[in-house]
Amino acid sequence: MIYRSIGGVKASRVAQGCMRIDSLTASQVDALVKTDLECGINFFDHAFIYGGGSCESKFGAFLAANPSLREQVLIQTKVGIHDGYYDSSKERVLSAAEACLSRLGVDYIDFLLIHRPDALVDPQEVAEAFDKLHTQGKVRYFGVSNHNSLQIELLNQYLGEETKVVVDQLQFSMTNTTMVDAGMNVNMENEAAVNRDASILDYCRLHGITIQPWSPFQYGFFGGVYLDDPKYPRLNEKLQEMADQYGTTKTGMVIAWILRHPALMQPIIGTVNCDRVRQIAQASDLSISRADWYELYKATGKTLP
Ligand SMILES: NC(=O)c1ccc[n+]([C@@H]2O[C@H](COP(=O)([O-])OP(=O)(O)OC[C@H]3O[C@@H](n4cnc5c(N)ncnc54)[C@H](OP(=O)(O)O)[C@@H]3O)[C@@H](O)[C@H]2O)c1
């Protein structure tokens, strides 16, 4: 596993998403997290809303049973979605962060993100909440999710040096590549040219913000897994061909493709299958060629202008 610095800490290039652990028993959570750690994955992504709070609680129960592991893991969680609407008010950010700390059973959270842009956001309030949590030692680093570059710029105008955005978690997979498509179709009239995110990819690269691709194996908005899906015959054929060539699996190949992008993205994987975690970790050390990266991109049906 390769590591890189996010904020100021050593984070694995691949992170384990915990959105789907609510269906697991305590021993399955134990096996998953220990497999992650054996594979070098030290970064765990949560959210206030996952499983209605049960994902954080299950992870907290794991840590309670394995207290020595707290210092070996980086815990990230997200707040700002509440009862079917978005709420990044100071009061809500503070109360949700306290709830996350309590469910996780920890004294501090390593990374706290605003889950989705709140149409009614007051950046001064976010700044006050972040500052309080940081000063109290309850959160080390901050970030956002599903935000575009101007929304980050707005927040950063108000955030102090210690609480500036270091992460933006965004949907990105082999079939959801809008942030890459727009950059290759500049000034064109085609659909791929539509800039949907105020050039978030370039913005994050310019400012050293880590992009965390969520749902790296899904098409659409939770449309399903594109691996082995008959809707993507050419992609699956090419993935298998290259997996054989690079000595990995199609699952591993997807992660190698995301990691090949020089923006140093940190994909958040959602599998709870230990064997898939191992395939992904093994593939995270692969370096695929530029030609193969483009060939896979085109195998999704996309074209280059
Ligand atoms: N910020 C946001 O708005 C946002 C939104 C969604 C998710 N997230 C984060 O991103 C993480 C990942 O999301 P996700 O779970 O949708 O991502 P994913 O890694 O694309 O999907 C994982 C799901 O695909 C299944 N799957 C089937 N075949 C697979 C294969 N060959 N390889 C890998 N997975 C396969 C997995 O099943 P098995 O478990 O049986 O392998 C699992 O149910 C979440 O846990 C969460 O932390 C963030």
The ligand as a Gaussian input file, in Angstrom:
#p B3LYP/6-31G(d) Opt

LIG

0 1
 N      -20.036000      11.567000      -0.063000
 C      -21.105000      10.968000      -0.564000
 O      -22.083000      11.611000      -0.945000
 C      -21.070000       9.479000      -0.664000
 C      -22.089000       8.796000      -1.357000
 C      -22.017000       7.406000      -1.420000
 C      -20.972000       6.717000      -0.811000
 N      -20.021000       7.412000      -0.135000
 C      -18.872000       6.703000       0.507000
 O      -18.257000       5.918000      -0.480000
 C      -18.146000       4.587000      -0.031000
 C      -18.235000       3.664000      -1.203000
 O      -19.532000       3.733000      -1.795000
 P      -20.176000       2.442000      -2.437000
 O      -20.312000       1.387000      -1.434000
 O      -21.382000       2.877000      -3.196000
 O      -18.973000       2.062000      -3.432000
 P      -18.541000       0.898000      -4.361000
 O      -17.217000       0.444000      -3.872000
 O      -18.641000       1.424000      -5.753000
 O      -19.614000      -0.254000      -4.227000
 C      -19.530000      -1.280000      -3.284000
 C      -20.704000      -2.200000      -3.498000
 O      -20.527000      -2.862000      -4.769000
 C      -20.603000      -4.260000      -4.530000
 N      -19.788000      -4.996000      -5.501000
 C      -20.255000      -6.003000      -6.308000
 N      -19.285000      -6.481000      -7.071000
 C      -18.168000      -5.798000      -6.745000
 C      -16.823000      -5.880000      -7.197000
 N      -16.457000      -6.765000      -8.144000
 N      -15.901000      -5.056000      -6.671000
 C      -16.262000      -4.152000      -5.717000
 N      -17.541000      -4.040000      -5.238000
 C      -18.477000      -4.849000      -5.757000
 C      -20.125000      -4.449000      -3.115000
 O      -20.593000      -5.707000      -2.646000
 P      -19.689000      -6.580000      -1.639000
 O      -19.667000      -5.836000      -0.345000
 O      -20.419000      -7.867000      -1.563000
 O      -18.341000      -6.701000      -2.265000
 C      -20.782000      -3.281000      -2.430000
 O      -22.149000      -3.557000      -2.152000
 C      -19.268000       4.426000       0.999000
 O      -19.009000       3.380000       1.919000
 C      -19.252000       5.769000       1.657000
 O      -18.238000       5.787000       2.645000
 C      -20.046000       8.769000      -0.064000

